[in-house]
Amino acid sequence: MGEATLTLAKGTPMAIRGAKRCVKPEPDGRRGFTLIELLVVVAIVALLVSILLPTLGKARDAARGVVCASNLGQLAKGMAGYGSDNKEYLPGSPATSGWGLLPIQADQSKTNIYGYYKTTDAYYNGIAMQTWDWVGPILALTGIRGAGEIPGTIDASQKDRGQRFAWYTETDLVYCPSNKITSVPWENSDGGTTGFKAGRMLSYNMSTQFSSTEDGSPFGTNDRKPNIDRRGYRPMLHRVGSAHMKVALFEGHRYASESRNDDPDFDCGPSAGYGGGFGGVGAWQNQSKELNRFAAPGEPGRSLANQFPNLFVDRRRYAFRHTPARSSAEVLDGFVTGNMAFFDGHVQAYNDGEATNPDFWFPTNTRLLNFRNSTWEYTKKNFANKMGDGGSAYNVP
């Protein structure tokens, strides 16, 4: 082919070989977002977050519930292990692991009935920091060591006991990850609060129906006969009865009242009464400070909590914590859910109404007679056949 030619205006040919066109650059097509477009994107993101956050919150709560259940199951197995190593006796009783902290009794006549006789003064052995302390003996059994432990010595130091209790509340095995409640030491005549400080509330409780003897003195619990007859019960594994039905440990607060002016507290005395900082009667009783249903629907305190929210607060979520979080000022319309570990080692979640079933809280063959006045309204309605009314006692299975 010949060369391309370009004829100029005057007709003079000009050869072009490999000529390049000179073209004006085109725009690259990029531009910024408009304000409206940005607002639309922000709105979409906010909508997605609002949809996903509740789901993520429920997933987190479910995960915390699983961890809590696992801890309770291990602790219940530890309780059985303690019994195996200690002639069937349960930890967490003034008559067993807390015996050393119990002072000498002036009147020994009642203790002789059950074979208990205290001849030495109170002392702290570095394991159980209170007569009702079931935590220390189980942790020691599993090989977990921590603050306040002084093996081989006799020391009644409040500081050591205080350090040990604080360590319990932070130890993973005894800690429910949903427990964010602060508890303060309660001033008492049994050693006072020296050496103790406010901190995370102890996550789990033990029922005094299983940790105490039937006789109230000198073990700090009421002798409830004739309404509750535990048939000479002693805190021993084989005396518990149907292990798959009896609650060994449970989520709870100790001690929390319905008054908004009262912060949750714990009795830190070495020989405290009524379960001290580690246990109480259980969910069945209408005076329970471990699962206080005062402001629950159907209970007498519900209307008071609605009318006077600045005076009363629903404390149920302090104990049963595996329910979507609500404001502490809000009275819940439904139930809250918590974990309970049984003496056979299994763990099951119950709502705060179901948990009041008397069968859970008393040794097998306990006789309940005219039991109704001691229970919550929910219990009277849903477990009416277990009240021992009309002169016919109810025998706990």
C-alpha positions in Angstrom: 0.0 0.0 0.0 1.2 3.5 -0.6 1.6 6.1 2.0 -1.4 7.9 3.2 -1.5 11.5 2.2 -3.1 14.5 3.7 -3.9 17.3 1.4 -3.5 20.6 3.1 -5.7 23.6 2.4 -3.4 24.8 -0.4 -3.4 21.4 -1.9 0.2 20.5 -0.9 0.4 16.7 -0.2 1.9 15.7 3.1 2.9 12.1 4.0 1.7 10.8 7.4 3.5 7.8 8.7 2.5 6.5 12.2 0.8 9.7 13.1 -1.1 9.8 16.4 -4.3 11.6 17.0 -4.2 14.3 19.6 -7.4 13.7 21.6 -8.8 15.7 24.5 -8.9 13.6 27.7 -12.3 12.3 28.7 -13.5 12.5 32.4 -12.7 9.2 34.5 -16.3 8.9 35.6 -15.5 9.2 39.4 -17.4 11.6 41.6 -18.3 12.0 45.3 -21.5 10.9 47.0 -24.2 13.5 47.4 -25.5 14.3 50.8 -28.8 12.5 50.1 -27.0 9.3 49.1 -24.9 9.4 52.3 -28.0 9.8 54.4 -29.7 6.9 52.6 -26.6 4.6 53.3 -26.5 5.7 57.0 -30.3 5.0 57.3 -29.8 1.5 55.8 -26.9 0.7 58.2 -28.9 1.9 61.2 -31.8 -0.3 60.1 -29.6 -3.3 59.8 -28.1 -2.7 63.2 -31.5 -2.3 64.8 -32.5 -5.6 63.3 -29.4 -7.5 64.2 -28.6 -6.2 67.7 -31.5 -7.9 69.5 -30.5 -11.2 67.8 -26.9 -10.8 68.8 -27.9 -9.9 72.4 -30.0 -13.1 72.7 -27.1 -15.1 71.3 -24.7 -13.6 73.9 -27.2 -14.2 76.7 -27.7 -17.8 75.5 -23.9 -18.3 75.5 -23.7 -16.9 79.1 -26.4 -19.2 80.1 -24.5 -22.2 78.8 -21.4 -21.2 80.7 -23.4 -20.7 83.9 -25.0 -24.1 83.5 -21.6 -25.7 83.0 -20.3 -24.1 86.1 -23.2 -25.2 88.2 -23.0 -28.7 86.9 -19.3 -29.0 87.8 -20.0 -27.5 91.3 -22.8 -30.0 91.9 -20.5 -32.9 90.9 -17.9 -31.4 93.3 -20.5 -31.5 96.1 -21.0 -35.1 95.4 -17.3 -35.7 95.4 -17.0 -33.9 98.8 -19.6 -36.2 100.2 -17.8 -39.3 98.9 -14.6 -38.2 100.6 -16.3 -37.2 103.8 -18.5 -40.0 104.9 -21.5 -38.8 102.9 -21.6 -35.4 104.6 -22.4 -32.3 102.5 -20.2 -29.2 102.5 -21.6 -25.8 103.4 -23.1 -26.7 106.8 -22.3 -25.5 110.3 -22.5 -29.2 111.2 -19.9 -30.2 108.6 -17.3 -28.1 106.8 -18.2 -25.0 108.8 -17.9 -26.7 112.2 -14.7 -25.0 113.1 -16.2 -21.5 112.9 -19.1 -22.3 115.1 -18.6 -20.9 118.7 -19.0 -23.1 121.8 -22.7 -23.3 122.8 -23.7 -22.5 126.3 -26.6 -25.0 126.1 -25.6 -28.4 124.6 -28.8 -30.2 125.3 -30.3 -29.8 121.7 -27.1 -30.6 119.9 -26.7 -33.9 121.8 -30.0 -35.1 120.1 -28.2 -35.4 116.8 -24.7 -36.2 118.1 -23.2 -32.8 117.7 -21.1 -31.4 120.5 -18.8 -28.4 120.2 -15.9 -28.3 122.6 -13.5 -26.0 120.9 -13.7 -22.3 120.3 -14.3 -20.9 116.9 -11.4 -20.8 114.4 -10.8 -20.2 110.7 -8.9 -23.0 109.0 -8.3 -21.2 105.7 -10.8 -23.2 103.7 -14.4 -22.4 104.8 -14.6 -18.6 105.6 -18.1 -19.0 107.1 -20.1 -21.8 108.7 -22.3 -21.9 105.5 -19.4 -21.7 103.1 -19.8 -24.5 100.5 -17.6 -22.8 97.9 -14.2 -23.0 99.7 -14.5 -26.8 100.4 -15.5 -27.6 96.8 -12.7 -25.4 95.3 -10.2 -27.0 97.7 -11.4 -30.5 96.7 -10.9 -29.7 93.0 -7.4 -28.3 93.6 -8.2 -24.6 93.0 -6.2 -22.5 95.4 -6.6 -18.8 96.0 -6.6 -15.8 98.3 -7.2 -16.1 102.1 -6.2 -19.7 102.2 -3.8 -20.5 105.0 -3.4 -24.3 105.3 -2.0 -25.6 108.5 -2.8 -22.6 110.7 -5.5 -21.4 112.9 -6.3 -17.8 112.1 -9.5 -15.9 112.8 -8.3 -12.9 110.7 -11.2 -10.9 109.2 -8.8 -9.7 106.5 -8.0 -13.3 105.4 -11.7 -14.2 105.4 -12.5 -11.1 103.4 -9.9 -11.8 100.8 -11.2 -15.3 100.4 -14.8 -14.2 99.9 -13.7 -11.6 97.3 -11.7 -14.3 95.5 -14.8 -16.6 95.3 -16.8 -13.9 93.5 -14.1 -13.6 90.8 -13.3 -17.3 90.4 -14.4 -18.5 87.0 -16.0 -21.7 88.3 -18.2 -19.8 90.8 -18.9 -16.9 88.5 -22.0 -16.5 86.3 -21.1 -14.3 83.4 -24.5 -12.7 83.5 -24.0 -11.6 87.1 -23.2 -7.8 87.1 -24.7 -7.1 90.5 -22.6 -5.4 93.2 -23.2 -6.5 96.7 -22.1 -4.8 99.9 -21.1 -6.3 103.3 -23.8 -6.2 105.9 -22.9 -4.8 109.3 -23.5 -7.4 112.0 -22.5 -8.3 115.5 -20.6 -11.4 114.4 -17.2 -9.9 113.5 -18.5 -6.8 111.7 -17.5 -5.9 108.2 -13.8 -5.2 108.8 -11.7 -6.8 106.0 -14.7 -7.0 103.6 -15.6 -4.7 100.8 -18.2 -4.3 98.1 -17.8 -6.4 95.0 -19.6 -8.7 92.6 -22.5 -10.6 94.2 -21.9 -14.3 94.8 -23.5 -16.0 91.8 -24.8 -19.3 93.4 -26.6 -20.4 96.5 -27.3 -23.6 98.4 -30.6 -24.4 100.1 -30.5 -24.5 103.9 -33.1 -27.3 103.8 -30.2 -29.5 102.7 -27.3 -27.8 104.5 -28.8 -27.5 107.9 -29.8 -30.0 110.5 -33.5 -30.2 111.4 -32.9 -28.6 114.8 -32.5 -24.8 114.4 -30.1 -24.3 117.3 -27.2 -23.8 117.2 -27.0 -23.9 113.4 -28.7 -20.6 112.7 -32.0 -21.8 111.1 -35.5 -21.9 112.4 -36.9 -25.1 113.7 -40.0 -25.1 111.5 -41.9 -28.0 113.0 -44.8 -28.9 112.8 -45.4 -27.2 109.4 -42.2 -28.6 108.0 -41.0 -31.9 109.4 -37.8 -33.1 107.8 -37.8 -36.3 109.9 -34.6 -35.9 111.8 -32.6 -34.8 108.6 -28.9 -34.4 108.7 -26.8 -32.8 105.9 -25.8 -36.1 104.2 -26.0 -37.3 100.6 -28.1 -40.3 101.4 -30.5 -38.3 103.4 -31.3 -36.0 100.5 -33.4 -38.6 98.8 -34.4 -38.4 95.1 -31.2 -36.7 93.9 -32.6 -36.0 90.4 -35.4 -33.9 92.0 -33.5 -32.1 94.7 -31.7 -28.7 94.0 -28.2 -28.7 95.2 -27.2 -25.3 93.9 -29.1 -22.5 92.2 -28.7 -19.0 90.8 -29.7 -16.5 93.4 -29.0 -13.3 95.2 -28.0 -13.2 98.8 -29.3 -11.0 100.2 -31.7 -8.7 98.2 -35.0 -7.2 99.4 -37.6 -5.4 97.3 -36.8 -2.0 98.8 -35.1 0.3 96.3 -33.2 1.9 99.2 -31.5 -1.4 100.1 -28.5 -2.4 98.1 -28.0 -6.2 97.8 -25.8 -7.3 100.7 -24.2 -10.3 102.2 -23.7 -11.4 105.8 -19.9 -11.9 106.3 -20.0 -13.0 109.9 -18.0 -16.2 110.6 -21.0 -17.9 112.2 -23.8 -16.1 110.4 -27.4 -17.3 110.7 -30.0 -18.4 108.1 -27.5 -19.4 105.4 -25.3 -16.4 105.8 -23.8 -15.2 102.5 -24.0 -18.6 100.9 -27.6 -20.0 101.1 -31.2 -19.6 102.1 -34.5 -21.5 102.2 -34.9 -21.5 98.5 -37.4 -20.1 96.0 -40.5 -21.7 97.5 -40.8 -19.3 100.5 -42.6 -15.9 100.3 -39.8 -14.4 102.4 -37.0 -15.7 100.2 -34.1 -13.3 99.8 -32.4 -15.6 97.2 -35.2 -15.3 94.6 -37.5 -12.5 95.7 -40.8 -12.6 93.8 -42.4 -9.7 95.7 -43.0 -7.6 92.5 -43.8 -10.5 90.2 -47.2 -10.6 88.4 -49.9 -12.1 90.7 -48.0 -11.3 93.9 -49.1 -8.8 96.5 -46.2 -6.5 95.8 -46.9 -6.1 92.1 -49.3 -3.2 92.6 -47.0 -1.5 95.0 -44.1 -1.7 92.6 -46.3 -0.2 89.9 -47.6 2.6 92.1 -44.4 3.4 93.8 -41.5 2.6 91.4 -39.2 4.8 93.4 -39.7 2.7 96.5 -39.9 -0.9 95.2 -38.0 -2.8 92.6 -38.3 -6.2 91.0 -35.3 -8.2 92.2 -36.0 -11.4 90.3 -33.5 -10.7 87.5 -30.8 -10.4 90.2 -31.2 -14.1 90.8 -32.5 -15.6 87.5 -30.3 -13.7 85.1 -30.8 -15.5 81.7 -33.6 -13.2 80.3 -33.1 -10.3 78.0 -31.8 -7.4 80.1 -34.2 -4.9 81.4 -33.8 -1.7 83.4 -33.5 -2.2 87.1 -36.4 0.2 87.5 -38.7 -1.8 85.3 -41.1 -4.3 86.7 -41.2 -7.3 84.4 -44.5 -8.5 82.9 -43.4 -12.1 82.4 -41.0 -14.6 84.0 -37.3 -14.6 84.3 -35.2 -17.7 83.8 -32.4 -19.2 85.7 -30.3 -22.4 86.1 -30.6 -24.9 88.9 -28.3 -27.8 89.5 -29.5 -31.0 91.1 -27.7 -33.5 93.4 -27.4 -36.0 90.5 -25.3 -33.4 88.6 -27.7 -32.4 85.9 -28.7 -28.7 85.3 -31.9 -27.4 84.1 -33.3 -23.9 83.4 -36.6 -22.9 85.1 -38.6 -19.7 85.2 -39.1 -18.0 88.6 -42.6 -19.5 89.0 -41.7 -23.1 88.2 -38.7 -22.8 90.6 -41.1 -22.5 93.6 -42.1 -26.2 93.3 -41.8 -27.5 96.9 -40.5 -30.9 95.7 -37.2 -29.2 94.7 -36.4 -27.8 98.1 -37.0 -30.5 100.7 -35.5 -33.9 101.4 -37.6 -36.9 100.3 -40.2 -37.8 102.9 -40.4 -34.4 104.4 -43.9 -33.8 105.7 -45.5 -30.5 104.8 -48.6 -29.5 106.8 -50.6 -26.2 106.5 -47.7 -25.0 104.3 -49.7 -22.5 102.2 -49.1 -19.3 104.2 -45.3 -19.6 103.8 -45.4 -19.7 100.0 -45.8 -17.3 97.1 -49.2 -16.8 95.4 -48.0 -18.6 92.3 -47.0 -21.6 94.4 -50.4 -21.7 96.1 -52.1 -21.7 92.7 -49.9 -24.0 90.7 -48.8 -26.5 93.4 -52.0 -26.5 95.5 -51.8 -30.2 96.0 -48.4 -29.8 97.8 -49.6 -27.5 100.6 -50.6 -30.1 103.2 -53.9 -28.4 103.8 -57.0 -29.8 105.5 -55.1 -31.8 108.1 -53.6 -34.1 105.5 -49.8 -33.8 105.3 -48.1 -33.7 102.0 -45.1 -36.1 101.8 -42.4 -34.7 99.6 -41.3 -37.4 97.0 
